[in-house]
Amino acid sequence: MKALVLFSGGLDSTVCLAMAVKEYGASEVAALSIYYGQKHKKELEASEKIAKFYGVKRMSLDLGEIFKDSSCSLLESSKTQIPMGDYADQLKETDGKPVDTYVPFRNGLFISSAASVALSYGCEVIYYGIHADDAAGNAYPDTGVDFNEAISKAVYIGSGKALRVESPFVDTPKAEIVRRGIELGVPFEMTWSCYEGGVRPCGKCGTCIDRKKAFEANGIKDPAVADQV
């Protein structure tokens, strides 16, 4: 295989998957989905369906034990409610610290794990979908340009210069990711972004709000909630 995509089943990683399939072909792409104790396990169900849609090999990894003592509200182990409202408002309450849904160094762990899997399969590139909106205001410090450059260099060196990290949206807002997904015919209706693991997206958590704005910026309603009043 040529490419491994860190694949949550969300909007950003699905566009990355579509890009990898277009570049290398479905037979040369694998999707790696990770359970880390998240409340919204529904994203993993979405990842299975989307992987089948694209005809790519899907693998799963359980890293839940690592985060079992974290107080992050995104995790099942936490008794804290997931905060509602957009990230700008949430950051006003954090005094410069990451938002409450920041999972401790999650992306660093994900990329390191993905590197080991990718090398085992002979892949030459890892795709992952961090983007500029998540890094804004230090909401998620493991999504910014500096972090990406550092972890990418570490993977390249640590793999014997055999593996590189491709993060096509690291300096791109979510609206642009949606635009790219529209061009690629991404099945957005199959993706799941909401931090609440309900039957329907809550529409009130930070990621739901960002997603809604991104589709509106492209002049369309989010297909995943198109039938909601």
C-alpha positions in Angstrom: 0.0 0.0 0.0 1.1 3.6 -0.6 -1.0 5.7 1.8 -2.5 5.3 5.3 -5.2 7.8 6.3 -5.9 8.6 10.0 -9.7 8.2 9.6 -12.2 9.2 12.3 -15.2 9.1 10.0 -15.6 12.9 10.4 -15.7 15.6 7.7 -12.0 16.4 7.5 -10.6 12.9 7.5 -13.1 11.8 4.9 -11.9 14.6 2.5 -8.4 13.4 3.2 -9.5 9.8 2.4 -11.0 11.0 -0.9 -7.8 12.8 -1.8 -5.7 9.8 -1.1 -8.0 7.5 -3.2 -7.9 10.0 -6.0 -4.1 10.1 -5.8 -3.2 6.5 -5.3 -6.4 4.4 -6.1 -8.5 2.6 -3.5 -6.4 -0.6 -3.6 -3.3 1.4 -2.4 -5.0 3.2 0.5 -5.8 2.0 4.0 -7.9 3.8 6.6 -6.9 3.6 10.3 -9.7 4.4 12.8 -8.9 4.8 16.5 -11.0 4.3 19.6 -9.6 6.3 22.4 -12.5 6.2 24.9 -14.5 8.9 23.1 -18.2 9.4 23.9 -19.1 9.8 20.3 -18.3 6.3 19.2 -20.8 6.9 16.4 -17.9 8.3 14.4 -16.4 4.8 14.2 -19.6 3.5 12.8 -19.4 6.2 10.2 -15.8 5.3 9.4 -16.8 1.7 8.6 -19.5 2.8 6.2 -17.4 5.3 4.4 -14.4 2.9 4.1 -16.8 0.5 2.3 -18.1 3.3 0.1 -14.6 4.0 -1.1 -13.5 0.4 -1.2 -10.5 0.8 1.0 -9.1 -1.5 3.7 -10.1 -0.3 7.2 -8.1 -1.1 10.3 -9.0 -0.2 13.9 -6.9 0.4 17.0 -7.9 0.6 20.6 -6.0 3.3 22.6 -8.6 3.8 25.3 -6.4 2.6 28.1 -4.0 5.5 27.7 -6.6 8.1 28.3 -8.6 6.4 31.1 -7.4 8.8 33.8 -8.0 12.0 31.7 -10.6 14.5 32.8 -11.3 15.5 29.2 -15.0 15.9 28.7 -14.9 14.1 25.4 -14.1 10.8 27.0 -16.5 8.3 28.5 -14.3 8.2 31.7 -15.1 11.8 32.4 -18.1 13.0 34.4 -17.8 16.4 32.9 -20.4 17.5 30.4 -19.2 18.4 26.9 -19.3 22.3 26.6 -21.7 23.8 24.2 -21.1 26.9 22.1 -18.5 27.9 19.6 -14.8 27.6 20.3 -14.2 31.4 20.5 -16.6 31.6 23.4 -15.2 28.5 25.1 -11.7 30.0 24.9 -12.8 33.1 26.8 -13.3 30.7 29.8 -10.0 28.9 29.6 -7.5 31.7 30.2 -5.3 30.8 27.2 -5.5 27.0 27.9 -6.9 24.4 25.5 -10.6 23.9 25.4 -12.2 21.2 27.6 -12.5 18.8 24.7 -8.8 18.7 24.1 -7.6 15.1 24.5 -4.1 15.1 26.0 -1.6 14.9 23.1 -4.0 12.8 21.1 -2.7 13.7 17.7 0.9 13.0 18.7 -0.1 9.6 19.8 -2.3 9.0 16.8 0.4 9.9 14.3 3.1 7.9 16.1 0.8 4.8 16.1 -0.1 5.4 12.5 3.6 5.6 11.6 4.2 2.1 13.0 1.2 0.7 11.2 2.1 2.5 7.9 5.6 1.1 8.0 4.4 -2.4 8.6 2.3 -2.1 5.4 5.1 -0.4 3.4 3.2 2.9 3.1 5.1 6.0 2.0 2.6 8.6 3.4 0.2 9.2 6.2 -2.7 11.6 5.7 -4.4 13.4 8.5 -6.9 16.1 8.6 -5.9 18.8 11.1 -7.0 22.3 10.0 -6.4 25.9 10.9 -9.7 26.5 12.7 -8.9 23.9 15.4 -5.5 25.5 16.1 -6.9 29.0 16.4 -6.5 30.5 19.9 -4.6 27.4 21.1 -8.0 25.5 21.3 -6.2 22.3 20.2 -2.4 22.8 20.5 -1.6 19.5 18.7 -3.2 20.8 15.5 -1.1 23.8 14.6 1.6 24.4 12.0 4.5 24.2 14.6 3.3 20.9 15.9 2.7 19.5 12.5 6.2 20.5 11.3 7.8 18.9 14.4 5.8 15.6 14.3 6.3 15.3 10.6 10.0 15.7 10.9 10.1 13.1 13.7 8.2 10.6 11.7 10.4 11.2 8.6 13.6 10.8 10.6 12.3 8.0 12.8 11.2 6.0 9.8 14.6 6.1 8.2 13.3 8.7 5.8 10.8 6.2 4.4 7.6 7.8 5.6 6.2 11.3 5.4 3.2 13.0 6.9 0.7 14.8 4.6 -1.6 17.3 6.4 -3.2 19.2 3.4 -5.4 21.4 5.6 -3.0 22.5 8.4 -3.3 26.1 7.3 -6.7 25.9 5.8 -10.1 26.8 7.3 -12.9 24.3 7.4 -15.0 26.1 4.8 -12.2 25.4 2.3 -12.2 21.7 3.3 -15.9 21.5 2.5 -15.3 23.2 -0.9 -12.6 20.6 -1.7 -14.9 17.8 -0.6 -17.7 19.0 -2.8 -15.3 19.0 -5.8 -14.4 15.4 -4.9 -18.0 14.2 -4.4 -17.4 13.3 -0.8 -20.5 11.7 0.8 -20.8 14.2 3.6 -24.2 12.8 4.6 -22.3 9.7 5.8 -19.8 11.5 8.0 -20.2 12.2 11.8 -18.6 15.2 13.6 -20.8 15.8 16.6 -19.2 15.3 20.0 -22.5 14.1 21.5 -23.1 10.4 20.6 -26.8 10.9 19.9 -29.0 9.7 17.1 -28.7 13.1 15.4 -26.0 15.8 15.6 -26.7 18.1 18.5 -26.0 21.3 16.5 -24.7 23.0 19.7 -21.2 21.7 20.4 -18.2 23.4 19.0 -17.6 21.0 16.2 -21.3 21.1 15.1 -21.2 24.9 15.0 -18.0 25.0 13.0 -19.3 22.4 10.5 -22.6 24.3 10.0 -20.7 27.5 9.3 -18.4 25.7 6.8 -21.3 24.5 4.8 -23.1 27.8 4.9 -19.9 29.5 3.6 -20.2 27.3 0.6 -23.9 28.2 0.1 -25.3 24.8 1.0 -26.8 23.1 4.0 -25.0 20.3 5.7 -26.2 17.1 4.0 -26.0 15.2 7.3 -28.7 17.4 8.8 -30.5 18.4 5.6 -33.8 16.9 6.7 -33.7 18.5 10.2 -36.1 21.4 10.7 
